[in-house]
Amino acid sequence: MKFRVILEPSEEGGYTVIVPSLPGCVSEGNTREEALKNIREAIGLYLEPVDDDLSFSPDSEQLEIAL
């Protein structure tokens, strides 16, 4: 699986990495390599299923909407 990431230098030094297709998935590192290593880990954690994600009340509906 491939994701496009935005790597930008931080004013304080180091780098910030953002994954536009995964809202809130952001990481940092002191070097480019560290920042990219950290964002790989962050993506893995972001995509990891959580038990709460699969538990819904009996009254829940699943819908699809178009924008």
FIBA-656235 format. One record per residue: residue in one letter; x, y, z of N, C-alpha, C, O, CB in turn. Coordinates in steps of 0.001 Angstrom, whole numbers, padded with zeros to 6 digits, always signed. Each point is the difference from the previous one (the first is absolute). Glycine has a CB too. Layout:
N
AXYZXYZXYZXYZXYZ;...
end
This chain:
67
M+000843-001158+000000-000843+001158+000000+000904+001241+000000+000965+000075+000760-002836-001330+000459;K+001551+002204-002061+000798+001219-000103-000843+001205+000388-001190+000069-000307+002593-001103-001507;F-000766+001982+002495-000648+001244+000390+000899+001158-000391+001221-000080+000136-002428-001054+001776;R+000614+002191-002389+000744+001229-000263+000134+000746+001321-000973+000155+000737+000128-000012-003149;V+002051+000314+002703+000242+000760+001230+000624+001344-000351+000646+000158-001036-000353-002293+002361;I-000500+003079-000448+000599+001330-000140+001067+000116+001085-000300-000109+001189-001855+001151-002154;L+003380-000825+000556+001134+000136+000916+000427+001455-000030+000406+000511-001043+000359-002922+000683;E-000856+003081+001504+000393+001402+000021+000944+000286+001160-000195-000496+001110-001981+001105-002181;P+003194+000190+000804+000937+000369+001065-000711+000841+001054-000814+000861-000333+002736-000931-001298;S-001618-000177+002891-000562+000782+001106+000909+001189+000284+001217-000091-000160-002301-001975+001154;E+000500+003168-000578+000789+001191+000324+000959-000261+001147+001078+000591+000053-002953+000834-000850;E+001493-002312+001722+000835-000307+001164+001070-001034-000336+000823-000332+000853-002759+000860+000637;G+001938-001034-002701+000898-001079-000399-000785-001295-000120-001076-000133+000584+003021+001270+000546;G-001429-002066-001860-000697-001256-000212-001055+000126-001084-000020+000969-000759+000440-001566+003131;Y-001292-000395-002433-001001-000061-001061-001344-000422+000569-000080-000733+000986+001864+000185-002663;T-002832+001028+001031-001367-000431+000273-000484-000720-001248+000269+000426-001124-000728+001511+002750;V-000268-003048-001410-000542-000767-001126-001502-000126+000190-000478-000331+001085+002652-000957-001385;I-002914+001556-000772-001459-000055+000009-000447-000971-001080+000594-000051-001077-000775+002436+001935;V-000866-003159-000574-000598-000900-000991-001362+000595-000356-000954-000175+000758+002183-001913+000150;P-001347+002781-002034-001254+000674-000338-001214-000931-000069-001110+000417+000331+002478+001212-001573;S-001178-002858+000824-001137-000911-000146-000437-000634+001323-001017-000694+000042+001801+000241-002351;L-000028+000681+003392-000353-000530+001323-000073+001175+000976+001006+000347+000621+000113-002604-001108;P-002283+002867+000629-000131+001186+000856+000552-000233+001404-000326-000989+000658-001687+001639-001972;G+002843+000269+001750+000571-000072+001333+001232-000871+000113+000576-000109+001082-002821+000490-000260;C+002664-001004-001910+001189-000853+000019+001214+000880-000293+000279+000348-001148-001610-002406+000397;V+002042+002405+001822+001130+000922-000063+001111-000560+000874-000271-000607+001035-001248+002609-001453;S+002753-001804+000016+001131-000411+000820+001149+000976-000222-000073+000890-000847-000642-003322+000736;E+001776+002247+000890+001173+000873-000080+001264-000830+000165-000043-001159+000412-001283+003106+000499;G+002445-001328-001239+001293-000622+000216+001098+001035-000103-000183+001050-000615-000682-003214-000282;N+002002+001873+001495+001132+000928-000045+000681+000006-001370+000606+000999-000387-000271-001367+002836;T-000432-000746-003182+000563-000104-001349-001100-000465-000942-001061-000449+000434+003383-000066+000471;R-002051+000631-002206-000963-000501-000994-000271-001485+000228-001148-000446-000010+001946+002164-001661;E+000273-002469+001876-000120-001444+000169-000835-000349+001233-000860-000879-000049+003083+000593-001076;E-001960+000985+002225-000746-000254+001230-001473+000379-000174-000889-000722+000451+002981+001125+000897;A-002342+000726-001999-001377+000442-000225-000759-001017-000851-001153-000314+000294+001894+002716-000122;L-000104-002917-001224-000655-000982-000858-000208-001329+000726-001021-000660-000196+002050+001768-001797;K-000077-001498+002823-000157-001218+000808-001186+000172+000950-000820-000906+000148+003313+000420-000295;N-002580+001648+000785-001072+000267+000946-001364+000041-000668-000983-000471+000572+002603+001729+000808;I-001696-000696-002593-001304+000075-000659-000440-001383-000457-001197-000284-000026+001685+002635-000714;R+000452-003216+000380-000383-001384-000336-000665-000674+001210-001014-000685-000131+002928+000537-001539;E-001320+000357+002839-000576-000558+001225-001367+000622+000283-000937-000704+000376+003252+000308+000538;A-002431+001715-001092-001263+000691+000247-001096-000493-000941-001145-000165+000421+002424+002169+000365;I-000943-002241-002051-000978-000517-000955-000465-001379+000441-001197-000288-000022+002257+001608-001845;G-000122-002175+002268-000364-001335+000462-000949+000051+001181-000977-000748+000051+003165-000083-000858;L-001905+001710+001757-000877+000136+001166-001351+000593-000387-001034-000395+000539+003052+000674+000916;Y-002007+000661-002380-001236+000635-000460-000929-001035-000619-001211+000035+000221+002446+002116-000618;L-000672-003067-000373-000792-000998-000720-000306-001237+000822-000805-000833-000418+001824+001665-001651;E-000390-000969+003235-000208-001178+000829-001434-000010+000531-000456+000981+000588+002907-001007+000048;P-003157-001086-000844-001380-000047+000499-000022+000023+001527+000871-000562+000663-001572-000721-002714;V-000301+001936+002575-000195+000094+001441-001327-000677+000320-000965+000143-000752+002313+002032+000929;D-001405-002909+000928-001226-000725+000359-001220+000905+000002-001080-000417-000420+002454-001134+001783;D-001215+002786-000895-001134+000925+000049-000537+000332-001388-001171+000353-000141+002113+000594+002237;D-000104-001054-003117-000431+000336-001359-001080-000951-000501-000761+000349-000903+003033+000577+000452;L-002346-002104+001018-000933-001009-000495-001215-000180+000900-000841-000851-000291+002764-000283-000760;S-002045+001881+002106-001143-000154+000891-000935+001194-000149+000353+001136+000319+001045-002480+001296;F-002578+001059-002099-001021+001025-000215-001253-000419+000747-000195-001181+000287+001153+001808-002558;S-001789+000320+002577-001255-000323+000670-000922-000710-000985+000164+000151-001211+000080+001839+002764;P-001206-002758-001056-000935-000711-000883-000820+000941-000872-000509-000415-001042+000396-001386+002737;D-000023+003054-001291-000795+000971-000766+000804+000703-001088-000548+000834-000721-000842-000502+002743;S+002660-000644-002155+000863+000670-000969-000377-000370-001429-000460-001109-000272+002298+001127+001961;E-001637+000925-002585-000194-000226-001437+001305+000270-000720+000746+000909+000365-003188-000278-000212;Q+002713-001416-001167+001152+000256-000847-000507+000587-001300-000839-000595-000675+002178-001286+001726;L-000824+003058-001403-000463+000721-001181+001180+000406-000863+001122+000120+000492-003120+000709+000770;E+001753-000621-002526+000994+000581-000893-000549+001324-000482-001172+000101-000363+002056-002376-000355;I-000036+003293+000716-000422+001302-000488+000983+000486-001066+001174-000370+000003-002258+000902+002228;A+000596+000280-003113+000843+000579-001053+000207+001474+000303-000887+000664+000536+000041-002330-002255;L+001990+002160+001383+000294+001426+000186+000096+000696-001332+000242+001206-000050+000959-001707+002168;
end
